[in-house]
Amino acid sequence: MSEKTEAAGAVSDDGLAERHNARMARKKEVVDKKIAAAKRDAGVLLVTCGNGKGKSSSAFGMVARALGHGMKVGVVQFIKGAIPTGEEKFFRRFPEEVSFHVMGEGYTWETQNRERDVEKAQLAWARAKELLTDDSIGLIVLDELNIALKYKYLDVQQVIADLRARPAMQHVVVTGRGAPPELIEAADTVTEMQLVKHAFAAGIAAQPGVEW
Amino acid sequence: MSEKTEAAGAVSDDGLAERHNARMARKKEVVDKKIAAAKRDAGVLLVTCGNGKGKSSSAFGMVARALGHGMKVGVVQFIKGAIPTGEEKFFRRFPEEVSFHVMGEGYTWETQNRERDVEKAQLAWARAKELLTDDSIGLIVLDELNIALKYKYLDVQQVIADLRARPAMQHVVVTGRGAPPELIEAADTVTEMQLVKHAFAAGIAAQPGVEW
């Protein structure tokens, strides 16, 4: 065992290493089988929901991944829009690669006007449909669409029909609290971001680069 | 109500709009109070854990946010590294802004060599410590560090001590399954990404731009 290892206090002995290697070999078998079974290439419909932090940011991480693979990306933000976010400022640097549309006016509890929220959501969906019929776009982020569906600003069946009609290899990520069950049913990959704790509770304000 | 709204089948009537507005007004009060209470600026320690998709991608979304706000970012990938990812290819475009370190050799069940995994993790931590003592770096991603802690490749108390000693305004995101309770206790914001479903189960292979 190297000095470096001891210095940082890692736990290690020969028995542990052997057991670890045996366990990893079994794990490799399981993982290999799973991967071998998942062979089909297809556009994936992802939904991120729940009360925890990470829904929109995970979608924007996928934007970075997609750009790294040379794909073109579309983003429609349904609710956010009152203040310019870090993600907007950053991805607008690449107008050839990212088509970025901020269609909201802040969270609905800030606007307090249902008619206006509905109209804004309809306009945003029209923009989303343009992206959903463009097969040069590899990944689309529909940020906070779940909230627009939760408050019935949009009809969930129409939204699902439009999503199903998209190009076969196009990926779509839908984010936000309150994802309707019909959308979860239609999706391929769904993650519920569970709040374990949040810095707000410790009195820390929303920090640029973290929350926006 | 506009024709556009009716065309997309949104549910709306005057009573609904009134109830909605009253509800949103109450919600605004609650949210405003919470935000007013969270006033302190501080570097945030975030942990993303759980079995669902979105742990690393949410960290990389925060990288995009931070870059949008003009911050410098450091990334250390503890486990991944066997294949070049989209996030690596993309963020390496900005060497002045992002210091990107891939220190792993793939998942541990691929390597099956504990000694080597421990050594790699120690080297990765040494790199992380350089970033954690550099106050020009606003956000650090320690990708899959949780896995290195889970397998005791690193000592959790030493890791927490080093995290606590970082510059006051530096944000750190730690990702990966199996976050140890001590790290969750030390963190400000913790999200557990819960697997609701995954495209693998439907036979869809890991897609570039989504999983890597």
Interface residues (C-beta under 8 A of the other chain):
Chain A: M1 S2 K4 T5 A7 A8 G9 A10 V11 S12 L16 A17 H20 N21 M24 A25 K27 K28 V31 K34 I35 A37 A38 K39 R40 D41 A42 G43 V44 L46 T48 G50 G52 K53 G54 K55 S56 S57 S58 A59 F60 G61 M62 V63 A64 R65 A66 L67 G68 H69 M71 T85 G86 E87 E88 K89 F90 F91 Y107 T108 W109 E110 T111 Q112 N113 R114 E115 V118 E119 A121 Q122 L123 W125 A126 G138 L139 Y151 K152 Y153 L154 D155 Q157 Q158 H171 I184 A187 D188 T189 V190 T191 E192 M193 Q194 L195 V196 K197 H198 A199 F200 A201 A202 G203 I204 A205 A206 Q207 P208 G209 V210 W212
Chain B: M1 S2 K4 T5 A8 G9 A10 V11 S12 L16 A17 H20 N21 M24 A25 K27 K28 V31 K34 I35 A37 A38 K39 R40 D41 A42 G43 V44 L46 V47 T48 G50 G52 K53 G54 K55 S56 S57 S58 A59 F60 G61 M62 V63 A64 R65 A66 L67 G68 H69 M71 T85 G86 E87 E88 K89 F90 F91 Y107 T108 W109 E110 T111 Q112 N113 R114 E115 V118 E119 A121 Q122 L123 W125 G138 L139 Y151 K152 Y153 L154 D155 Q157 Q158 H171 I184 A187 D188 T189 V190 T191 E192 M193 Q194 L195 V196 K197 H198 A199 F200 A201 A202 G203 I204 A205 A206 Q207 P208 G209 V210 W212
